């Protein structure tokens, strides 16, 4: 039986609020004794300047960050900060995930957050957490997960996590998009005068397979 275990401190403290092309989420992962910053390509923006801003101590702090790899098709960007930031260990991968698996995803809806001592001594924004289930497994061609979950602006670039059991959790993907649904708008005479886009309750996430592939294409993250 699947159970809802809350996200661990090790997961939470790796999620950052960043600003580049737009405001969104990002998360730190460690692969091969090097550290990488993962986010959505649309959060980085089309004309990346080499700097990102990280929300810290209620201020935006600028960091030089090298863009190591980007995949516009899968809306995924891999960057590295000048220095690694020590965090508790987390796993990256989707081995063992099943259709209908419960997952949670973290981010900053509408750029909202709280400040809690549990997250990096209260210096960093604490993300929101939302639950969902895997509604569609990633096929080899697209490598996108579909989640039965209502997403919001501000979750893009945040991790999607599932429970492996025995207290272990793994990042199986990254939130990248909201699935919209066009609803007709009618006048008093019941004529359709336009359409309004509504959240359809389906979120899209790119698989960790894509994240690992991009990291392997340029494995030059900050040394741990």
N, C-alpha and C positions, 0 to 999 in steps of 0.2 A: 504493500500500500504506500502510495506517495504521501509524503508529509511536507508541510510548509515550514522549513527551517528559515529563520531570518538571516539576512546577509551578515556574514562575519565582519568583524572589525578590519580584518586584512583586506576584504573586498572594498568596504566603504572608504577606507583611508586612501585608496588608490584612485578614486574618482575626483576629478578636478573640474571646476568651472573655468572655461577658457574663452577668450575673445580673439578673433582674427578677422576672417571675412564676416562672421557674425558670432553671436554668443551661443555657446553650446557646452556639451560635456566632452570629457576626454578621460582616458584612464591609462595608468602605468602598468606595463607588463615586463617581466624579466624572462629573457630567453637566452640560453647559452652564456650566462654570466654577463649579460649586457641588458640595459634597460631601454625601453621604447615607450613613446607616448602615442597612443592610438586614438584617432578621432574620425569623424566623418569628413570626407573631402569638401562638402559644401560648407562646413564650419570653417575650414582653413581658407576657403575662398579661391577664386579663379586667379588672382594676382597676389600670391603669397610674398610677403616682404622679408621673410626671414626672422620675424619677431612674432611671438604670441604674448598675450597678456593672461595672467593667472590671477584669479581672485584670491587674495590673501590679506588677512588682517583688515577686512572691509575695504580694501583698496585693490586696484588693478596694478599688478606688478609685471613689468616687461621682462621677457626672457628671450635671448636668441635661441632659436630652435631650428635645427637643420631638417629640411624635408627629405627624408631618405627614399620614400617610395609613395606613389599615389596611383590609385585605380579609380578613374571617374565612373567607369561602368558599375563598379560595386560600391561607389561612394565611400572609399576608404583611404585614409592617409596615415602614414607612419612617419613620426618625427623623433628626434632625439634632443634632449636638453643638454646643456654643457656638462652637467654633473648628474650622477645617479642619486635618487632620493630613496633612502633606506625605508623599506616597508616590509610588513610581514609577508610570508610566501603565499602565492596564489597559483592556481593551475589555469592553463589556457588550452582548450581543446573540447571537442564534442563527443569523444569516445564514450559510449554507453548511453547516449541520449536516445529517447524513444518517442514515437509519435504520441501526442497528447501529454507529453512531459510538462509538469509544472515548472515554470521559470519565473524569475523576477528580473526587473531591469531598473537601472538607476539613472538619475539625471536631475535636471533643474527646470521643472515646468514653469514656463513664463518667467524664467530667470529668478525664481523664488528658491529660498533655502533657509536653513536654520544654522545657528552656531552652537555646537555642542563640544564639550571637552573631549569626548570620545574620538573625535576626528582631528588628529594632529594637534592635540592640545588646544583645540578651539580656534586655531589660526585659519583653518580652511572651511569653506561652506560645507555643510552636511547635506548630501543629496536626498531627494525623495526616493522612495522605493515603491514600485507597483508590481502587481502579479499578473500572470497570464498563463497560457498553455500553448504548446506548439501545435498550431493548426495545420501547418504544411511543412514537411521536412525539406531540406535543401536538396535539389537534384544536382547532378554533377555539372550541368551546363550553366545554371544560374547562381548556385550557392547562396540563395536567399532563403531565410526562414520566414514563415508567416506566423505571427502570434495572435491568438485570440486575446486581445488586450487593447484597451483604449489608451492610445498614446497622446502626448501633448507636445506642443512646441517647447523645446528646451531639453528634451531627452536625446536628441540626435548626438551621436558620438559616445553615448554611455554604454556600459557593458550589459550583456544579457547573461544571466548566471543560472546554473542548475545544480541540484544537490546530487552528489555522487554516492552519498551514504557514509556512515561512520564519521559524521561531522565535516566531511570534505565537500568542497564546492569548486566548480570549474566555470570559467568564462567560455561560453559556447558561441558567442557572437556579439554584435554591436548594433544598437538601434540606429536606423538610418532614415526611416520615412513613416508617414502616416498614410493610411489608405483612405482616400476620400470617396464620398458618395454624393452624386448630384441629385438634389431634391428640387422638383419644380416649384416655382413661386407663382401663385395664381392671383388674379385680381377679383373684384367682387362678382364679376360675371363668370368666374371659373375659367377664364382664359389664362394660358401659361404665358407669363410676361418675362420670365427669366428663370435662372437656376441658382440655387445656393448650395455650396459644398459643405457637407457635414462629415464629421468623423464617423467612419463606418465600423469602428471597433476592431479593426485589423491593423496590426503594426508589422512593418517589415524590418528584418534584421539581417545583416550580412554574416555569413558563417565564419567561425574562427579559422576555417581552412584558408580563407582568403587572407586573413590577417597574418597567419603564419607564412603563407606563400610570399607575401610582400616583405615581411621581415627577412626571410631567407634570401630574397633577391638583393638585399643590401644590408648585411648584418653588422652594421657599424654603430650600434647604440652606445650610450654612455657605459663605461665599464663599472661593474659593481665592485 
